[in-house]
Amino acid sequence: MGTLKKQVKIKGKGIHSGLPVNMTVKPSKKHGIFFHRIDIPDSELIPATFDNVGDTKMRNTTIGNPKCAHVQTIEHLMAALFMAGIDSAIIEIDGKETPILDGSAAKFYDAFVKVGVEQSNLKKIVVKKEVIAKASELLKELPLSARIKLWFYNLVSGRKSNGFVKLSPAEKGLEITATLIYPEKIIGNQTFSYKFNDDKKSVQKFVKEISKARTFGKYSEWEYLKARGMGRGADETNVIALNDKGDGTINATLWPDEFVRHKIIDAIGDMFTSGGFVVGKLESFKGSHALNNLVLKKLFSDKDNYDII
């Protein structure tokens, strides 16, 4: 197990709620990442595991029952925990959403490294057989009215619901290739690859080339999202804001392909809900949190698909 040497306190606001939130990441001898909603009396620990993901509809990963104790937007924090080698922690939080901070994983990671980590080897989940999750499978689960709305949205926006996330065997490490295809010219077609080998070199690459990549959204969509309880904490300090034409951004990007680099963070965070270090090739084509979760469910649905070391 890997855990912190000292507790870490982090505060900020939720990207969707816009409300202030305080979070304390504590060392733990209990294997696993667990959240504790200290604002809810007598609430139990919430395991941050793929089979406890309650919702992905708000463009994030939520664990726990959305109608009861739950925590939203855990993916950036989970990615930072993984890269720091932390697989044992109790995370006390006084709200339903982790702090968005600057919209990346960098500040979480820096905070963990600053206090130090008592490291040991992470549990390895070795992919033995290919599994794939397709957007078409998710569409079938939607009510007819929702499918019609999505079809109309895709027609107007020029997007297609043909994404997939695939896991397949690899000799060593977690190899991620993410591809984004957006009609907005500032994004267009972007692909980025990253390989984590559980060594200092691959961690340094993540820190230097990926960790600071921020989430993104179209400025014109903010009022629509806010009216529906989403994006109320989003601003130019934590989101890359695309202009209305989609040919530029209101605030500066760190890299031209910062958008797809952020998808690597999301994928790493979601894969860590497996409870360990997934050893395999992950191909994300127009991927999403819902597809990341579905591919893990498919992986663990058959013991012949994986080995645990």
N, C-alpha and C positions, 0 to 999 in steps of 0.2 A: 504494500500500500504506500501511497504518497500523500502526505498531508502537510499543512502549513506549520511552521515553527511557532508562529504567533497569529492571533486573530487579526483580521483586516476589516476596518470599517470604511464603507463607501456610501456616499449619499449623492442624490441627484434628483431627477424627475423621470417619470414614465413617459415614453414617447407617445403612447396612445392616450393615457389619462391626463397627462400634463401635471399630475400631482406630485408633491415632494415625497421621496421615499428614502428610508434609511435601511442599510443592509450591513450585516456583520457576517463575514465568512470565518468560521471557527475551525480549528484543528479537530480531528475526530479519529478515534480508534475503530470506529464502525465503518466497514468498507461500503463505499458508495457515496454519491452526492445527494444530500437531502435538504429540502427547504422547510422552514418552519415559519408559518404566518403568526408572528407574535402579536399582531393586532386582532386576532380572532381567538377568544378564550377557549382553552382546552383543545386547540387544533392539533392534529397529529402531524408527524413528519410526512413530507411529500417526496417520494422517491423521484429523482430526475431520470427516469427510464423510458424507453420507447413505448413500452406497453402501458405507461401512465400518461401519455400525451393525450390531453383532452380536447385540444382545438388547434387548428392551424389556419383558420379562416381569416384572421386579422394580420395576415402576412408575417406571422411569427410562430414560434413554438410555445405552446402553453401546456404546463403539466398540472395534473390534478383535475378534479371535477369543476368545470366552468360555473356550475351552479352553487358550488361550495368553496372550500379552501383550494385555491389554485394560484399559480404564478405565471405571468405572461413574459414573453420576450426573453427567454433564458439562453438563446443560442450564442450570443456574443460572449457571455459569461462562461458558458460551457466550453467554448473554443479556447478561451484563456486558461481555464482550469486544466484542460487536456494538454496544452502546450507547456504549461508549467509543471506537468507531471503529477497533478493533484487528482486522485480518485477517491479521496476520503475527506468529506467536509460536511459540516452542518451550517446551513446558511439561514440566519435569522433575518426576516424581512418584515417591515411594518406596512406593507401595501401589496397590491396584487400584481405589481410589475417591477422588474429589475430596473435600476437606473440606466438610462440610455447613454449618459455621459456624452462622448463626442460622436456616438454612432458607430464606433468600431470596437475592437477587442483590445486595443493597445493599453488603455489605462487600467483595465482589469489585470492584464498580464503584468504590467509594471509594478502594480501594488503587491502582487503575490511574490514576485521575485525580490522585491525590496525587503520583505520580512524573512524570506528564506523558506525553502521547502525541504522537508525530510523525505527524500526520494527513495523509491524502490521500483522494481519493474512493474509496469502496468500489465494487467491481465490482457492477454492477446486473444482475439477472436479471429481465427484464420478462415477466410472464405474458401470453400472447397468447390462449390458449384455456382454457376452464374444464376443470378436472380435479377429481374427487371420489374420496375414499377412504371406504368404508363399513365399519362394524363387522362387517356380515354377511360381507364378504370375508375378514376375519381369522378369523372363526369357522370358515369352510370349511377353513382350513388346519390347524385343531386336530384331534388324534386324537379319535375318538368318545368315549372315556372322559372327556377334558377338556371336551368339549361338554356331556356329561351333567352333570358337576359344576357347570359354569357355569349351565346351565339350572336346576338345583336351587338354586344360590346366589341367582340372580335371583328365583326363586319365593319363597324365604324372606325375602329382603331387600326385595323390592318394586321392584327395579331392572330395567331393560330394556336389552338390547344393541342399541340402535338409533342409536348415535352415528355422526357423520360429520365429516370435515374437507374443506372445499372451497376451492380456489384459483381465482380468476377475475380477469380484467383490471381494472385501475384506472388512472385518469389519472395519479396521482402517489402515491408513498409506499407503505408497507405498512399496510393497514387491517385491523385484527384485531377481530373480534367473537366473544367466547367465551360459551357458555351452559353452565351446569351444572344438572342436575336430579337431586336426591338425595331419597330418602324421609326422611332426617333433617331435622327441622324447622328446626334451626339453619342449614341450608344451603338446602333447598327448591329454588326456581327462581331462579337468579341469572344476570344477563347484564352484561357489561362490554365497552366498546369503546375502542380506542386506535388512534391513527394516528401512524406515524412518518414524518416528512417529511425526515429527514436535516438537521434544523436544531436550533438551541439550544432553541427553544420546546418541541419535541416530546421532546427529551432531558430537559428540566427536568420535563415532565409525568410522564415515566417515573420519574424519580428521586423525585418528590414523591408520586405516587399509586399506583405499582406496585412499585417496586424492593424495598420492605421486606415485601411480602406473602410469607407463609411457607407451606411445604407443610403438609399436614394429614392426620390419620388418626384413627380411632376408638380410644380408649384400650383398649377391650375386645379389640381385635384384636392388640395388641402382643405378648402372650405367644404367640399363634398364629404371628405373623410371625417372632419371635425363634427359635422352635423350628425354623423352616425357613430359618434363616440370613439373615433380613431384619429390618430395624428395630432391630438390636442397639445402635445408637448414637443412637436416637431418644429424646428426652426433652422436657420442657416448655420448654427453651431453644431448640429448633430445630424444633418441630412444634406446630401448633395441635391440641390433643387434644380430640376430641369426647367427651362423657360417654356412658355406656352407653345412655341413653335417646335420645340424638341430639337433645335439645332445648336443649343448651347446651354450653359448652366448659369444660374444667378450668382452662386459662389464658386470659388476656384476648386478644381480637382487636383489631387496629388499626382495622379497619373491619368493619361487619356483612357486607360482601361480600368480605372478604379472600380467601376461598376461590377465587372466580372470578378475582380479580386475579392470584393466583398462577398460574393457568392461562395468563395472558398472558405471564408470564415463561417458562413452559415452551414456549409456542408460538414466542416470539422465539428462544430458545436452539436449538430444534429446526430452525427455518427457517434459522438461520445455518450449519447443516451443509450447506447448498446451496453454500457457498463464497463467498457474497456477500450483497448486499442484494436480497431478493425484493421486487419492485415489483408489488403486486397486492392483491386483497381476500382475506383468509383468514377463513373462517367455520368456527368450531369448535363443533359441537353435541355435547356430552358427549364431547369429544375425548380423545385419549390420545397418548402418545409413539409408539405403534405406528401410529396413524392419521396423525400428522404425518410420520412416515418414509415411509409408503406413498404419501401424496399427493405428496411430493417425487420418489419413484421414478416415479410416473405422469407428473409434469411433465416429467422429463428423459428419459422413454422415447421421446419423439417431438420432433424438433427444431422442428416446426411449433408446438409449445406455448409456446415462449419465445424471446426474444432476449437476447443478452448484450451489455451496453454497458460 
